[in-house]
């Protein structure tokens, strides 16, 4: 009986290890795919910025009922110039030198779009209330918690303008409080970047001030 129980435990343990390995490999694959897609878009976006931006906006699906970001889905009110690449509208790109990241930013927030690149969740660089969300892929926002206070972030919009920021705080916000992401009249920050924690219950949130 003991030998039989031991064998069952060994088989169950091996199955769990195999499942964990498969999940790990899947996550790595998703990360690499996202990196390739975002960098391809970035290359084209950089070559097009400075030319006349398209007024066309990409249509995206916002029906992600089971997504960890679902409660955050709401239309953005501010307008920004965009450039359309492969039917997706981009409002610019981010440079985070401390992490060695340069990423395109999709203008309209949706779950499907987050698989490609970070998305503008709300606001505008011009009105100092820009909020950008991304998945926690290591090639996207997965290393936000490694940033240091005072580090520089630059956002380049599709009109050819560069907005420089320095980080003033990094915090973890409850996932059930999406309103905390938005800038208010008395907010000390002008830019917010956020992503899910590994558990999906909270959001790593970076606040930055215009330099």
VEXLUMKE-550231 format. One record per residue: x negated, y, z negated of N, C-alpha, C, O, CB in turn; residue number from 1; residue in three letters. Coordinates in steps of 0.001 Angstrom, whole numbers, plus 500000, padded with zeros to 6 digits. Glycine has a CB too. Example, Ala and Ser with C-alpha at 12.3 -4.5 7.8 and 13.67 -1.06 7.14 Angstrom:
<atoms>
n_X,n_Y,n_Z,ca_X,ca_Y,ca_Z,c_X,c_Y,c_Z,o_X,o_Y,o_Z,cb_X,cb_Y,cb_Z,k,r
486810,494310,492200,487700,495500,492200,486800,496700,492200,485764,496681,491535,488692,495527,490954,1,Ala
487150,497750,492920,486330,498940,492860,487100,500030,492130,486591,501138,491961,485916,499402,494275,2,Ser
</atoms>
This chain:
<atoms>
n_X,n_Y,n_Z,ca_X,ca_Y,ca_Z,c_X,c_Y,c_Z,o_X,o_Y,o_Z,cb_X,cb_Y,cb_Z,k,r
499173,498795,500000,500000,500000,500000,499132,501265,500000,499396,502224,500725,500939,500000,498781,1,Unk
498083,501234,499159,497200,502406,499108,496499,502629,500436,496360,503763,500894,496163,502247,497998,2,Unk
496054,501529,501056,495370,501649,502342,496311,502226,503401,495910,503050,504223,494831,500277,502796,3,Unk
497571,501779,503366,498555,502275,504322,498796,503770,504110,498864,504538,505069,499879,501494,504193,4,Unk
498922,504170,502851,499150,505587,502525,497949,506431,502945,498098,507545,503447,499422,505762,501008,5,Unk
496739,505867,502725,495525,506573,503098,495459,506778,504614,495050,507838,505088,494292,505806,502608,6,Unk
495861,505761,505360,495853,505872,506817,496847,506934,507294,496553,507717,508197,496182,504515,507456,7,Unk
498028,506945,506670,499043,507943,507040,498528,509354,506781,498718,510254,507598,500354,507705,506256,8,Unk
497872,509538,505635,497308,510842,505288,496223,511254,506285,496139,512417,506680,496734,510812,503863,9,Unk
495403,510296,506681,494337,510579,507631,494909,510974,508992,494430,511907,509636,493416,509364,507775,10,Unk
495942,510245,509414,496569,510545,510707,497230,511924,510666,497111,512709,511606,497615,509457,511075,11,Unk
497933,512207,509553,498601,513503,509404,497565,514634,509381,497764,515682,509996,499460,513528,508109,12,Unk
496463,514407,508668,495407,515411,508599,494786,515675,509956,494527,516821,510323,494337,514978,507625,13,Unk
494549,514595,510701,493969,514735,512038,494921,515492,512965,494492,516306,513782,493639,513350,512631,14,Unk
496226,515209,512823,497220,515895,513650,497242,517385,513347,497355,518206,514258,498612,515293,513430,15,Unk
497135,517737,512071,497134,519152,511677,495892,519868,512202,495967,520999,512681,497207,519283,510146,16,Unk
494749,519188,512104,493501,519772,512606,493588,519981,514113,493152,521008,514632,492293,518870,512258,17,Unk
494156,518994,514815,494306,519102,516264,495227,520263,516625,494942,521023,517550,494850,517789,516849,18,Unk
496343,520400,515886,497295,521487,516145,496643,522847,515902,496844,523791,516667,498547,521333,515258,19,Unk
495858,522933,514821,495169,524193,514509,494157,524536,515593,494015,525699,515973,494466,524102,513140,20,Unk
493454,523520,516089,492476,523731,517157,493153,524210,518429,492664,525123,519095,491696,522446,517432,21,Unk
494285,523590,518767,495029,523997,519960,495501,525445,519841,495432,526210,520803,496231,523065,520188,22,Unk
495987,525817,518641,496446,527184,518417,495295,528175,518550,495441,529251,519129,497093,527311,517036,23,Unk
494143,527784,517999,492960,528643,518082,492535,528845,519530,492233,529965,519941,491802,528043,517272,24,Unk
492511,527761,520305,492127,527841,521714,493131,528672,522513,492757,529421,523415,492011,526435,522316,25,Unk
494407,528527,522166,495448,529315,522842,495254,530800,522574,495343,531619,523489,496852,528873,522380,26,Unk
494987,531149,521310,494781,532551,520951,493561,533139,521662,493587,534281,522119,494620,532689,519436,27,Unk
492493,532340,521748,491290,532793,522444,491591,533026,523925,491142,534008,524517,490149,531765,522282,28,Unk
492365,532099,524513,492740,532232,525910,493586,533478,526146,493367,534202,527117,493492,530997,526369,29,Unk
494559,533732,525257,495411,534914,525361,494582,536186,525258,494802,537146,525996,496490,534897,524275,30,Unk
493630,536178,524336,492764,537346,524125,491949,537642,525385,491873,538788,525828,491820,537114,522918,31,Unk
491349,536613,525951,490514,536794,527143,491346,537239,528342,490908,538068,529139,489773,535496,527477,32,Unk
492550,536679,528460,493431,537084,529556,493823,538543,529421,493823,539287,530402,494682,536205,529595,33,Unk
494162,538958,528184,494534,540347,527932,493368,541282,528235,493555,542364,528791,494995,540526,526479,34,Unk
492169,540856,527865,490986,541687,528120,490769,541880,529617,490497,542993,530068,489735,541056,527484,35,Unk
490888,540797,530389,490685,540883,531828,491733,541785,532477,491411,542585,533356,490728,539489,532454,36,Unk
492980,541656,532042,494060,542449,532639,493899,543929,532295,494063,544793,533156,495436,541939,532159,37,Unk
493579,544214,531042,493453,545613,530639,492247,546268,531299,492319,547433,531691,493342,545721,529117,38,Unk
491139,545541,531429,489947,546126,532040,490123,546342,533539,489586,547295,534105,488740,545237,531786,39,Unk
490879,545451,534177,491162,545644,535598,492004,546901,535807,491756,547682,536726,491885,544411,536179,40,Unk
493003,547086,534940,493846,548279,535023,493047,549530,534694,493233,550572,535322,495045,548158,534079,41,Unk
492150,549430,533701,491334,550575,533298,490454,551051,534449,490342,552251,534698,490467,550215,532086,42,Unk
489841,550121,535136,488949,550472,536239,489693,551257,537314,489196,552266,537815,488326,549210,536845,43,Unk
490881,550787,537661,491666,551482,538680,492187,552811,538156,492212,553807,538880,492832,550610,539144,44,Unk
492605,552821,536888,493139,554048,536288,492091,555156,536277,492385,556298,536628,493631,553775,534860,45,Unk
490876,554817,535875,489803,555813,535812,489505,556385,537193,489181,557565,537327,488532,555196,535215,46,Unk
489616,555551,538211,489336,556028,539569,490442,556944,540089,490209,557751,540989,489160,554844,540516,47,Unk
491659,556819,539518,492794,557600,539998,493025,558881,539205,493633,559821,539716,494033,556762,539957,48,Unk
492546,558930,537959,492750,560138,537148,492033,561317,537809,490884,561212,538238,492231,559927,535684,49,Unk
492731,562409,537874,492199,563589,538556,492889,563795,539886,492920,564904,540419,490690,563462,538763,50,Unk
493455,562691,540433,494280,562809,541623,495710,563102,541181,496018,563031,539991,494210,561515,542495,51,Unk
496569,563425,542113,497942,563770,541773,498646,562572,541160,498790,561551,541832,498701,564264,543012,52,Unk
499102,562656,539879,499773,561524,539247,501157,561291,539829,501835,562224,540259,499876,561743,537752,53,Unk
501560,560031,539832,502883,559692,540328,503941,560018,539288,503719,559842,538090,502951,558217,540711,54,Unk
505097,560495,539750,506197,560784,538830,507002,559532,538539,507856,559531,537652,507107,561870,539402,55,Unk
506737,558471,539277,507483,557231,539104,507140,556595,537766,505974,556569,537372,507189,556255,540253,56,Unk
508126,556091,537077,507917,555400,535815,508169,553914,536033,509106,553538,536737,508842,555971,534698,57,Unk
507341,553075,535434,507527,551636,535566,508730,551203,534754,508968,551718,533662,506268,550871,535118,58,Unk
509493,550250,535289,510614,549705,534530,510122,548493,533773,509518,547595,534359,511813,549338,535457,59,Unk
510378,548458,532462,509892,547366,531627,511031,546787,530820,512000,547480,530510,508769,547841,530700,60,Unk
510915,545518,530481,511926,544816,529713,511714,545079,528232,510619,544856,527715,511891,543307,530009,61,Unk
512751,545553,527541,512625,545873,526121,513510,544975,525273,513985,545393,524217,512975,547336,525872,62,Unk
513739,543740,525723,514634,542848,524996,513857,541754,524297,514132,540574,524515,515663,542238,525936,63,Unk
512899,542109,523468,512071,541125,522757,512657,540868,521379,512179,541416,520386,510600,541612,522638,64,Unk
513695,540035,521314,514424,539843,520070,513581,539165,518999,513737,539455,517813,515666,539035,520324,65,Unk
512696,538272,519401,511930,537506,518420,510520,538035,518213,509706,537395,517547,511863,536071,518841,66,Unk
510230,539190,518774,508886,539730,518698,508614,540405,517370,509516,540997,516777,508657,540700,519815,67,Unk
507379,540322,516894,507011,540961,515631,507150,542473,515703,507317,543139,514681,505586,540593,515251,68,Unk
507078,543019,516928,507205,544457,517108,508648,544871,517393,508913,546053,517614,506302,544919,518235,69,Unk
509582,543924,517390,510926,544210,517876,511575,545395,517185,512223,546212,517839,511789,543007,517707,70,Unk
511408,545505,515845,512070,546597,515142,511475,547955,515479,512033,548994,515128,511998,546370,513658,71,Unk
510331,547935,516166,509686,549187,516527,510151,549694,517891,509811,550809,518287,508179,549015,516525,72,Unk
510918,548889,518604,511280,549258,519961,512336,550350,519966,513477,550123,519563,511776,548043,520725,73,Unk
511961,551518,520417,512882,552627,520606,512289,553533,521679,511068,553587,521830,513131,553409,519264,74,Unk
513118,554237,522419,512585,555044,523518,511730,556204,523035,512027,556823,522013,513715,555572,524363,75,Unk
510675,556491,523769,509869,557659,523461,510547,558886,524040,511165,558811,525103,508430,557509,524011,76,Unk
510438,560015,523354,511110,561234,523795,510176,562162,524569,510606,562810,525523,511686,561967,522601,77,Unk
508914,562234,524175,507974,563140,524832,507624,562615,526226,507605,561407,526462,506692,563309,523980,78,Unk
507351,563537,527134,506958,563174,528489,505449,563359,528653,504864,564291,528102,507731,564022,529531,79,Unk
504837,562467,529411,503420,562572,529714,503211,562226,531179,503953,561410,531726,502577,561648,528796,80,Unk
502212,562832,531832,501924,562459,533225,501492,560999,533289,500785,560522,532402,500824,563375,533830,81,Unk
501909,560293,534326,501581,558874,534440,501010,558533,535804,501201,559253,536784,502808,558030,534175,82,Unk
500313,557427,535835,499824,556844,537079,500318,555402,537109,500145,554666,536138,498246,556925,537190,83,Unk
500929,554996,538213,501507,553657,538321,500519,552709,538988,500036,552967,540090,502829,553697,539112,84,Unk
500231,551609,538304,499350,550563,538823,500086,549237,538695,500481,548855,537594,497972,550530,538058,85,Unk
500273,548535,539798,500986,547250,539802,502333,547353,539091,502672,546507,538264,500132,546165,539137,86,Unk
503091,548388,539417,504446,548610,538886,504482,548920,537395,505541,548845,536772,505294,547402,539150,87,Unk
503341,549267,536822,503277,549649,535411,502741,551070,535304,501707,551393,535888,502384,548661,534601,88,Unk
503444,551920,534559,503026,553296,534400,502062,553471,533245,502347,553028,532133,504220,554174,534204,89,Unk
500933,554105,533484,499924,554367,532453,499858,555872,532190,499934,556680,533116,498522,553816,532884,90,Unk
499713,556237,530898,499628,557657,530552,498192,558098,530278,497954,559282,530041,500494,557950,529337,91,Unk
497234,557180,530304,495838,557520,530080,495060,556349,529531,495474,555197,529661,495726,558691,529142,92,Unk
493919,556651,528909,493142,555573,528300,492423,556074,527049,492149,557264,526894,492126,555000,529308,93,Unk
492129,555119,526164,491469,555384,524885,490012,554969,524932,489649,553990,525584,492185,554654,523748,94,Unk
489176,555736,524224,487785,555332,524008,487523,555333,522508,487639,556364,521847,486784,556284,524758,95,Unk
487168,554162,521979,486820,554031,520554,485381,553537,520510,485135,552331,520529,487807,553038,519778,96,Unk
484439,554456,520453,483025,554118,520609,482511,553192,519521,481686,552320,519793,482201,555369,520625,97,Unk
482985,553367,518286,482483,552538,517182,482753,551058,517407,481986,550208,516951,483113,552975,515870,98,Unk
483845,550743,518112,484192,549352,518390,483788,548933,519799,483991,547783,520189,485682,549138,518200,99,Unk
483218,549858,520558,482845,549553,521934,484048,549279,522818,483977,548470,523743,481919,548371,521965,100,Unk
485164,549961,522526,486408,549723,523255,486754,550892,524172,486589,552058,523812,487552,549474,522278,101,Unk
487230,550557,525348,487828,551536,526249,489030,550831,526874,488875,549852,527604,486791,552059,527354,102,Unk
490238,551341,526581,491458,550629,526930,492471,551538,527597,492650,552680,527172,492065,550001,525700,103,Unk
493144,551046,528648,494225,551819,529256,495424,551832,528310,495572,550934,527481,494620,551231,530645,104,Unk
496270,552836,528432,497468,552937,527584,498702,552996,528479,498852,553912,529288,497398,554196,526651,105,Unk
499578,552016,528324,500821,551962,529096,501807,552984,528525,501918,553139,527309,501436,550522,529072,106,Unk
502507,553665,529400,503364,554768,528965,504610,554304,528213,505024,554953,527252,503779,555586,530157,107,Unk
505214,553192,528635,506465,552726,528035,506248,551469,527202,505722,550471,527692,507507,552458,529120,108,Unk
506654,551528,525952,506459,550434,525012,507389,549259,525310,508596,549448,525459,506680,550923,523590,109,Unk
506838,548053,525399,507634,546829,525464,506741,545659,525063,505516,545758,525126,508239,546614,526897,110,Unk
507357,544552,524651,506600,543369,524246,505763,542822,525396,504587,542500,525222,507544,542288,523728,111,Unk
506384,542718,526583,505652,542190,527737,504456,543070,528086,503387,542571,528437,506583,542070,528947,112,Unk
504649,544388,527986,503568,545313,528319,502399,545182,527353,501247,545364,527747,504081,546744,528318,113,Unk
502687,544864,526076,501623,544723,525085,500665,543583,525435,499516,543583,524992,502225,544487,523705,114,Unk
501127,542620,526224,500239,541531,526648,499193,542020,527643,498176,541360,527860,501052,540392,527269,115,Unk
499447,543186,528249,498516,543742,529224,497557,544728,528570,496343,544647,528755,499278,544424,530355,116,Unk
498120,545666,527798,497312,546753,527231,498079,547426,526100,499274,547180,525935,496933,547794,528323,117,Unk
497408,548272,525316,498106,549074,524315,499204,549912,524978,499109,550252,526157,497110,549988,523559,118,Unk
500244,550241,524207,501373,551011,524728,501617,552265,523889,501405,552273,522677,502638,550144,524761,119,Unk
502060,553308,524553,502505,554504,523835,503839,554184,523179,504821,553886,523859,502628,555746,524794,120,Unk
503866,554245,521860,505102,553972,521130,505964,555222,521008,507189,555159,521109,504786,553419,519743,121,Unk
505306,556360,520789,506049,557604,520597,505116,558787,520778,503895,558651,520695,506712,557645,519202,122,Unk
505713,559968,521029,504967,561218,521009,504082,561462,522215,504170,560777,523233,504141,561262,519808,123,Unk
503225,562463,522065,502359,562905,523163,501086,563503,522589,501086,564043,521482,503085,563938,524071,124,Unk
500000,563403,523348,498747,564025,522915,498896,565542,522882,498322,566211,522023,497584,563620,523848,125,Unk
499659,566072,523810,499829,567522,523902,500564,568092,522693,500291,569215,522270,500579,567877,525173,126,Unk
501494,567322,522140,502269,567795,520990,501715,567282,519658,502348,567455,518616,503721,567368,521137,127,Unk
500544,566655,519688,499848,566192,518478,500671,565229,517631,500663,565311,516403,499458,567374,517636,128,Unk
501380,564320,518290,502143,563313,517551,502124,561964,518270,503072,561184,518177,503590,563781,517354,129,Unk
501038,561705,518983,500922,560486,519780,500757,559257,518886,499933,559249,517972,499739,560594,520750,130,Unk
501558,558213,519163,501481,556938,518444,501278,555827,519472,502049,555709,520425,502775,556683,517579,131,Unk
500246,555018,519277,499915,553945,520219,499870,552612,519481,499248,552495,518426,498559,554224,520925,132,Unk
500535,551612,520047,500576,550268,519452,499875,549268,520361,499807,549463,521574,502037,549825,519196,133,Unk
499354,548194,519768,498731,547130,520559,498760,545828,519777,498916,545833,518556,497276,547500,520940,134,Unk
498610,544718,520479,498470,543418,519819,497137,543375,519066,496249,544194,519303,498559,542253,520857,135,Unk
497017,542411,518162,495786,542307,517380,494743,541408,518050,493945,540769,517364,496102,541778,515991,136,Unk
494746,541356,519382,493653,540700,520101,492355,541420,519745,492358,542635,519548,493900,540708,521657,137,Unk
491266,540699,519661,489990,541345,519341,489583,542321,520431,488846,543273,520173,488894,540297,519141,138,Unk
490059,542088,521649,489742,542972,522762,490674,544183,522817,490462,545092,523619,489814,542206,524069,139,Unk
491710,544199,521965,492625,545331,521895,492477,545998,520519,491462,546652,520274,494105,544873,522145,140,Unk
493461,545853,519612,493398,546550,518325,493081,545626,517145,493283,546008,515992,494707,547252,518070,141,Unk
492591,544425,517417,492351,543456,516356,491255,543839,515383,491137,543229,514321,492021,542156,516951,142,Unk
490444,544846,515725,489349,545256,514840,489536,546665,514270,488573,547285,513818,488035,545187,515589,143,Unk
490759,547165,514291,491011,548515,513782,490558,548685,512336,490093,549757,511947,492487,548843,513892,144,Unk
490697,547616,511535,490353,547724,510118,488847,547846,509882,488419,548073,508751,490886,546522,509371,145,Unk
488043,547699,510931,486590,547839,510805,486119,549268,511067,484941,549580,510895,485893,546890,511765,146,Unk
487035,550126,511480,486669,551511,511759,486342,552259,510473,486782,551877,509389,487797,552221,512509,147,Unk
485576,553315,510605,485154,554119,509446,485826,555483,509487,486118,556012,510560,483610,554282,509414,148,Unk
486067,556045,508308,486580,557413,508237,485616,558347,508957,484400,558248,508793,486781,557860,506759,149,Unk
486165,559242,509745,485330,560194,510474,484930,559731,511862,484417,560523,512653,484106,560480,509691,150,Unk
485161,558441,512176,484805,557928,513499,485610,558631,514588,486737,559071,514360,485035,556411,513568,151,Unk
485014,558728,515770,485646,559453,516866,486506,558550,517735,486149,557407,518019,484596,560123,517714,152,Unk
487637,559085,518147,488518,558460,519129,488800,559519,520196,489087,560670,519865,489860,557919,518463,153,Unk
488723,559143,521460,489036,560079,522540,490165,559487,523382,490122,558320,523771,487772,560375,523422,154,Unk
491171,560311,523655,492251,559910,524558,492174,560774,525803,492205,562002,525719,493650,560039,523872,155,Unk
492074,560125,526969,492042,560809,528251,493411,560633,528909,493816,559504,529186,490889,560257,529166,156,Unk
494124,561721,529161,495431,561574,529802,495282,561570,531321,494196,561800,531853,496384,562706,529360,157,Unk
496391,561304,532006,496341,561172,533457,496234,562517,534168,496088,562564,535389,497563,560441,533944,158,Unk
496304,563599,533417,496093,564908,533992,494642,565325,533965,494295,566419,534411,496917,565915,533278,159,Unk
493775,564444,533434,492347,564732,533375,491912,565438,532112,490777,565905,532023,491959,565549,534539,160,Unk
492818,565526,531111,492478,566174,529837,491920,565171,528845,492376,564029,528790,493706,566865,529241,161,Unk
490931,565591,528057,490334,564747,527019,490698,565311,525650,490462,566488,525374,488784,564661,527187,162,Unk
491278,564462,524787,491668,564863,523443,490777,564120,522444,490796,562891,522385,493186,564568,523181,163,Unk
490012,564857,521676,489080,564253,520718,489685,564251,519316,490277,565235,518875,487732,565010,520716,164,Unk
489523,563125,518631,490059,562966,517279,488982,562386,516365,488029,561765,516837,491319,562055,517286,165,Unk
489135,562587,515067,488316,561870,514092,489249,561217,513076,490266,561794,512690,487293,562830,513386,166,Unk
488895,560023,512654,489751,559242,511753,489758,559850,510356,488710,560179,509802,489278,557776,511690,167,Unk
490968,559994,509793,491090,560526,508433,491600,559481,507438,491462,559665,506228,492021,561726,508431,168,Unk
492190,558380,507936,492629,557322,507014,492931,556038,507770,493288,556052,508948,493871,557772,506225,169,Unk
492778,554920,507054,493160,553604,507564,493980,552943,506473,493498,552778,505352,491900,552728,507961,170,Unk
495216,552560,506783,496107,552015,505768,496889,550831,506310,496902,550580,507515,497062,553088,505265,171,Unk
497534,550111,505417,498376,548992,505796,499812,549345,505434,500118,549626,504275,497921,547670,505096,172,Unk
500689,549330,506433,502074,549741,506247,502994,548542,506411,502792,547713,507298,502454,550855,507240,173,Unk
504003,548453,505555,504966,547360,505613,505633,547306,506983,506044,548335,507521,506023,547513,504510,174,Unk
505738,546107,507542,506318,545961,508872,507772,546352,508960,508286,546584,510055,506171,544568,509325,175,Unk
508451,546429,507823,509864,546791,507822,510102,548279,507729,511236,548713,507525,510556,546116,506697,176,Unk
509043,549077,507875,509189,550538,507768,508612,551222,509002,507625,551950,508899,508492,551068,506491,177,Unk
509224,550992,510181,508682,551573,511414,508662,553089,511407,507836,553696,512089,509478,551100,512589,178,Unk
509555,553712,510651,509582,555168,510597,508319,555769,510028,508010,556932,510286,510744,555622,509794,179,Unk
507573,554975,509242,506330,555470,508651,505248,555701,509705,504264,556395,509450,505825,554489,507602,180,Unk
505437,555115,510894,504454,555308,511958,504541,556697,512576,503544,557231,513060,504639,554258,513034,181,Unk
505733,557276,512558,505959,558524,513268,505389,559725,512531,505389,559777,511301,507428,558722,513497,182,Unk
504907,560682,513301,504424,561926,512718,505603,562786,512286,506658,562774,512920,503533,562690,513718,183,Unk
505416,563531,511202,506440,564432,510700,505877,565846,510695,504695,566048,510975,506916,564011,509279,184,Unk
506714,566819,510380,506288,568219,510421,505081,568494,509526,504231,569325,509846,507435,569117,510011,185,Unk
505020,567778,508393,503931,568024,507436,502818,566975,507521,501978,566895,506625,504487,568057,506020,186,Unk
502805,566175,508585,501775,565151,508728,500409,565784,508951,500283,566780,509663,502116,564206,509882,187,Unk
499393,565198,508340,498038,565716,508480,497336,565142,509703,496257,565607,510070,497231,565411,507234,188,Unk
497930,564146,510333,497297,563497,511469,497967,563901,512780,499108,564363,512790,497339,561983,511301,189,Unk
497238,563721,513891,497737,564044,515223,497811,562813,516119,498392,562864,517203,496856,565096,515866,190,Unk
497221,561707,515666,497195,560458,516443,497317,559285,515491,496701,559270,514425,495889,560341,517293,191,Unk
498126,558290,515886,498271,557059,515109,498055,555860,516025,498633,555791,517110,499671,556988,514429,192,Unk
497221,554914,515588,497048,553628,516258,497487,552547,515289,497151,552611,514107,495564,553409,516725,193,Unk
498239,551542,515768,498626,550473,514840,498748,549124,515536,498966,549033,516745,499942,550818,514164,194,Unk
498598,548081,514724,498722,546711,515198,499182,545822,514056,499117,546220,512893,497387,546204,515781,195,Unk
499645,544624,514378,500076,543668,513355,498880,543098,512598,497792,542955,513155,500885,542530,513993,196,Unk
499093,542774,511323,498138,541945,510599,498327,540513,511090,499270,540231,511829,498335,542056,509033,197,Unk
497443,539613,510689,497546,538227,511146,498848,537574,510698,499380,536713,511399,496365,537420,510635,198,Unk
499365,537972,509542,500614,537412,509038,501822,537984,509764,502894,537379,509759,500738,537668,507547,199,Unk
501660,539137,510385,502765,539786,511073,503675,540577,510162,504633,541191,510634,503561,538776,511791,200,Unk
503400,540580,508858,504286,541246,507904,503948,542726,507720,504789,543507,507274,504220,540542,506566,201,Unk
502734,543104,508059,502301,544493,507874,501642,545000,509142,501404,544243,510083,501332,544618,506678,202,Unk
501348,546304,509152,500711,546923,510297,499447,547662,509845,499512,548532,508976,501690,547887,511010,203,Unk
498307,547318,510430,497090,548091,510205,497260,549406,510959,497504,549411,512166,495796,547305,510678,204,Unk
497130,550504,510252,497452,551821,510810,496289,552785,510653,495806,553026,509547,498697,552397,510139,205,Unk
495850,553327,511772,494763,554312,511780,495346,555693,512066,496066,555879,513047,493672,553941,512840,206,Unk
495033,556655,511207,495466,558044,511410,494243,558881,511793,493167,558726,511215,496162,558621,510117,207,Unk
494420,559754,512759,493301,560587,513223,493754,562022,513460,494914,562278,513786,492692,560008,514514,208,Unk
492830,562940,513291,493085,564378,513420,492349,564907,514628,491226,564483,514904,492654,565144,512144,209,Unk
492974,565845,515369,492307,566483,516496,491053,567208,516038,491084,567924,515038,493251,567454,517199,210,Unk
489957,567034,516750,488700,567668,516394,488645,569074,516968,487655,569781,516776,487512,566837,516892,211,Unk
</atoms>
